[in-house]
Amino acid sequence: SLQRAVCGEGLEFFFVMQKPSTMSLAEATFSRLALGFTHYEACTSYFMKMDNNYCVNVGMSEYGTTTLAGQTWCYVSNECRDLRGGDRIPDKESFPEVFWPLSRLPTIIRRPLIRIAGYFHTPQPVPRNISWKLCDKGPDRRLRDMLPLEVLEMAESMDSVVGFVTKMAYQRLLPPEHTWDTVKQAVAAGDTAQMPKLLRDAIAAKEPIVVDLDPEGHLGQRIIHGAEVYELEQHCGPEGCGAKQWPFRRGNDVGEL
């Protein structure tokens, strides 16, 4: 609700902005216009459907990253005093209700009309009673600590952009330096000596790690968890980019591909 938070007021777009949000209420509300598919995959298909208290990744970070981008976070009440480096969502100001119908107009028409509407609107305070906190392994429920099949099935049940959810759950080998093509031979052979150090570390720690199929990081993925390999394909197109377009399955294990 508007008394809590709009998607974009917290860290939902850190993976794009590389910093905590400073969006006004109007900017967050209409971010779908500015961000297009990015808003869809982050907000519409995922965060706005997350009816749970799991902590998610701050950024789509490389495995082992310990800066803010490598942490996990969740929303909490302002009554929470142990934010562990998090922050309070500041109170916001209202915007003219006419923004809603204007938002459907072409940009070249919408912008001047919104500017005019703002002249006739006296902003009212919109209180926030919510904060975001950083999470720790153990006391907090983190997607990062869930099994890959659990994360994949959760994303499927929400009809989310599954390849986005996996990167909000687990850390990665970063493309373009590392893709599935650069590691699959070593994974197929179970030859850890030929694997990148970060992949070896993740396998040894039995922590899931995401490996992209393409250098841009937009297509399918492989998720490696110990000896297990999960295959995630991407078939997004005019018909959509939800769960049906992201089929997944358990593949052959490391050393058995």
Secondary structure per residue as TSV (DSSP state, phi and psi in degrees):
chain	resnum	aa	ss	phi	psi
A	1	S	-	360.0	167.6
A	2	L	T	-69.3	-14.9
A	3	Q	T	-84.3	-10.0
A	4	R	T	-106.4	-85.4
A	5	A	-	-160.3	148.7
A	6	V	-	-101.1	141.4
A	7	C	T	-54.7	122.4
A	8	G	T	117.2	-14.1
A	9	E	S	-82.3	-18.8
A	10	G	S	-101.3	-127.6
A	11	L	S	-108.0	18.7
A	12	E	T	-58.1	-33.2
A	13	F	T	-108.2	19.7
A	14	F	H	-58.3	-35.8
A	15	F	H	-63.4	-17.8
A	16	V	H	-99.3	-48.9
A	17	M	H	-82.5	-24.4
A	18	Q	S	62.2	28.2
A	19	K	S	-163.6	159.0
A	20	P	-	-61.1	153.3
A	21	S	-	-69.2	143.2
A	22	T	-	-122.0	22.4
A	23	M	-	-66.3	140.4
A	24	S	-	-73.6	170.4
A	25	L	H	-61.0	-42.6
A	26	A	H	-63.9	-42.5
A	27	E	H	-63.3	-42.0
A	28	A	H	-68.2	-42.0
A	29	T	H	-62.2	-39.6
A	30	F	T	-103.8	17.6
A	31	S	H	-63.6	-20.9
A	32	R	H	-62.6	-29.1
A	33	L	H	-73.6	-40.8
A	34	A	H	-78.3	-32.2
A	35	L	H	-104.8	-13.9
A	36	G	T	55.6	-122.4
A	37	F	H	-62.3	-31.4
A	38	T	H	-59.8	-41.2
A	39	H	H	-66.1	-39.7
A	40	Y	I	-61.3	-51.2
A	41	E	I	-68.3	-35.6
A	42	A	I	-82.1	-50.0
A	43	C	I	-93.8	-64.9
A	44	T	I	-59.5	-44.1
A	45	S	T	-91.2	-10.3
A	46	Y	T	-133.5	-77.2
A	47	F	G	-59.1	-37.3
A	48	M	G	-74.6	-7.1
A	49	K	G	-108.9	-1.8
A	50	M	-	-79.8	83.7
A	51	D	-	-91.2	63.3
A	52	N	S	-159.8	-178.2
A	53	N	-	-117.4	32.2
A	54	Y	-	-72.7	143.4
A	55	C	B	-85.4	139.5
A	56	V	E	-120.4	166.3
A	57	N	E	-63.9	141.4
A	58	V	S	-69.7	-50.4
A	59	G	S	-128.1	171.4
A	60	M	-	-89.1	76.6
A	61	S	-	-96.3	160.6
A	62	E	B	-68.9	144.6
A	63	Y	T	-54.3	132.0
A	64	G	T	92.3	-6.6
A	65	T	-	-62.5	130.6
A	66	T	-	-116.1	-1.1
A	67	T	S	-71.7	-176.8
A	68	L	G	-54.0	-40.8
A	69	A	G	-59.5	-25.1
A	70	G	G	-94.6	3.4
A	71	Q	S	-90.7	177.4
A	72	T	E	-121.2	156.4
A	73	W	E	-146.5	165.8
A	74	C	E	-158.0	164.0
A	75	Y	E	-80.5	144.7
A	76	V	E	-140.7	165.1
A	77	S	E	-67.2	154.5
A	78	N	T	-63.7	-13.8
A	79	E	T	-71.3	-18.8
A	80	C	-	-70.5	125.3
A	81	R	-	-102.5	-11.0
A	82	D	-	-108.7	79.8
A	83	L	-	-84.7	-9.4
A	84	R	T	53.7	39.9
A	85	G	T	101.9	-1.2
A	86	G	-	-79.3	-161.0
A	87	D	E	-157.6	163.5
A	88	R	E	-82.1	142.8
A	89	I	-	-78.3	118.1
A	90	P	-	-69.6	153.8
A	91	D	-	-59.6	149.6
A	92	K	E	-117.8	179.9
A	93	E	E	-118.4	147.2
A	94	S	-	-69.6	164.7
A	95	F	-	-132.1	159.6
A	96	P	-	-58.9	134.6
A	97	E	T	-61.2	-23.5
A	98	V	T	-65.2	-14.9
A	99	F	H	-57.5	-34.4
A	100	W	H	-61.4	-57.2
A	101	P	H	-64.7	-32.7
A	102	L	H	-66.2	-27.4
A	103	S	T	-63.6	-18.2
A	104	R	T	-86.6	-7.0
A	105	L	S	-83.8	159.6
A	106	P	-	-58.9	148.8
A	107	T	H	-54.3	-43.1
A	108	I	H	-63.1	-26.5
A	109	I	H	-91.8	-38.4
A	110	R	H	-64.4	-46.1
A	111	R	H	-59.6	-49.7
A	112	P	H	-65.4	-34.7
A	113	L	H	-68.3	-38.0
A	114	I	H	-65.3	-38.4
A	115	R	H	-63.5	-42.0
A	116	I	H	-65.9	-43.6
A	117	A	H	-60.3	-34.6
A	118	G	H	-64.1	-30.8
A	119	Y	H	-64.0	-26.3
A	120	F	T	-103.5	13.0
A	121	H	-	-117.5	128.9
A	122	T	-	-96.5	109.4
A	123	P	-	-58.9	137.5
A	124	Q	-	-111.5	146.0
A	125	P	E	-65.5	137.1
A	126	V	E	-117.9	101.8
A	127	P	-	-67.9	149.9
A	128	R	-	-120.6	135.9
A	129	N	-	-124.2	41.1
A	130	I	E	-141.2	150.8
A	131	S	E	-132.7	170.6
A	132	W	E	-118.9	141.7
A	133	K	E	-126.0	158.1
A	134	L	E	-89.2	147.2
A	135	C	-	-108.0	157.5
A	136	D	-	-120.4	148.8
A	137	K	B	-66.9	134.2
A	138	G	T	109.7	-77.9
A	139	P	T	-71.5	-22.7
A	140	D	B	-110.8	151.8
A	141	R	-	-88.8	111.6
A	142	R	B	-114.8	138.2
A	143	L	G	-57.5	-32.1
A	144	R	G	-59.5	-25.2
A	145	D	G	-95.4	1.0
A	146	M	S	-86.1	155.3
A	147	L	-	-69.1	148.2
A	148	P	H	-53.7	-43.1
A	149	L	H	-63.9	-33.6
A	150	E	H	-65.6	-43.4
A	151	V	H	-66.4	-44.6
A	152	L	H	-62.6	-42.3
A	153	E	H	-71.2	-33.2
A	154	M	H	-64.5	-45.4
A	155	A	H	-62.0	-39.9
A	156	E	H	-64.0	-41.5
A	157	S	H	-66.1	-26.7
A	158	M	T	-92.3	-1.9
A	159	D	T	55.4	43.3
A	160	S	-	-86.2	170.2
A	161	V	-	-73.9	97.6
A	162	V	H	-59.9	-38.7
A	163	G	H	-66.1	-20.9
A	164	F	H	-77.6	-43.1
A	165	V	H	-61.1	-41.3
A	166	T	H	-61.8	-34.0
A	167	K	H	-81.4	-15.1
A	168	M	H	-85.9	-9.2
A	169	A	H	-101.5	-48.2
A	170	Y	S	-118.4	158.8
A	171	Q	E	-83.7	175.0
A	172	R	E	-134.1	163.9
A	173	L	E	-88.5	127.6
A	174	L	-	-85.9	127.9
A	175	P	T	-78.7	162.9
A	176	P	T	-84.7	-5.6
A	177	E	T	-61.2	-42.1
A	178	H	S	-122.2	123.4
A	179	T	-	-133.2	176.6
A	180	W	H	-59.8	-35.5
A	181	D	H	-61.5	-32.9
A	182	T	H	-81.1	-14.7
A	183	V	H	-122.8	-12.5
A	184	K	H	-65.6	-30.8
A	185	Q	H	-65.2	-44.7
A	186	A	H	-67.0	-39.0
A	187	V	H	-65.5	-43.3
A	188	A	H	-59.9	-37.6
A	189	A	H	-86.4	-10.7
A	190	G	T	68.1	25.8
A	191	D	-	-90.8	85.9
A	192	T	G	-63.9	-27.0
A	193	A	G	-63.8	-27.4
A	194	Q	G	-94.5	-0.1
A	195	M	S	-86.0	152.3
A	196	P	-	-57.5	146.8
A	197	K	H	-55.1	-40.9
A	198	L	H	-64.3	-35.3
A	199	L	H	-69.4	-41.3
A	200	R	H	-59.2	-44.3
A	201	D	H	-62.4	-43.4
A	202	A	H	-64.4	-42.6
A	203	I	H	-64.0	-43.5
A	204	A	H	-63.8	-37.8
A	205	A	H	-81.7	-7.1
A	206	K	T	55.5	43.2
A	207	E	-	-110.2	128.4
A	208	P	-	-58.4	143.7
A	209	I	E	-139.3	139.5
A	210	V	E	-95.6	132.9
A	211	V	E	-122.8	121.5
A	212	D	E	-77.7	150.5
A	213	L	S	-79.6	-29.4
A	214	D	S	-121.4	156.3
A	215	P	T	-64.1	-23.4
A	216	E	T	-83.4	-17.8
A	217	G	S	75.2	29.2
A	218	H	-	-112.9	-13.3
A	219	L	S	-98.6	-140.4
A	220	G	-	-72.6	176.4
A	221	Q	E	-143.2	161.7
A	222	R	E	-122.5	134.3
A	223	I	E	-112.0	120.0
A	224	I	E	-106.6	126.3
A	225	H	E	-132.1	99.3
A	226	G	T	62.8	-121.4
A	227	A	T	-90.3	-6.4
A	228	E	E	-87.2	143.3
A	229	V	E	-126.6	127.1
A	230	Y	E	-112.4	134.8
A	231	E	E	-105.4	126.7
A	232	L	E	-125.6	120.3
A	233	E	-	-105.2	159.1
A	234	Q	-	-125.5	120.2
A	235	H	-	-127.3	40.5
A	236	C	-	-67.4	146.6
A	237	G	B	-170.0	-160.3
A	238	P	T	-57.9	-26.1
A	239	E	T	-81.1	-8.8
A	240	G	B	136.1	-177.1
A	241	C	S	-143.5	34.2
A	242	G	S	-89.6	-158.4
A	243	A	G	-61.0	-35.1
A	244	K	G	-63.1	-26.9
A	245	Q	G	-90.8	4.5
A	246	W	S	-128.1	65.9
A	247	P	-	-66.9	145.3
A	248	F	E	-138.4	158.9
A	249	R	E	-160.5	159.9
A	250	R	E	-76.8	123.6
A	251	G	-	-93.7	-168.0
A	252	N	-	-71.2	151.9
A	253	D	-	-72.5	164.1
A	254	V	T	-55.0	130.3
A	255	G	T	88.6	-3.1
A	256	E	-	-128.5	10.9
A	257	L	-	-69.9	360.0
